[in-house]
């Protein structure tokens, strides 16, 4: 299995498994970004060596979903800081 798929699965799994999204985005963002970088590297290597081309795009897709979820939640929290402190 490619590392891009592993990092992508981990970044998406955090969103579905852990209800504490305030902590999850800080873990999912680096995992997703790492998966994106690994996915691009593995995709370029697969096209040069005519290896399996199905795993790098799936890793890229999973990493993209996990990264975008983390970025979206980060933007939401930073634009609505009053939601973190409830009276």
Helices and strands as residue ranges (DSSP letters): H 3-17, H 21-49, H 54-79, G 81-83
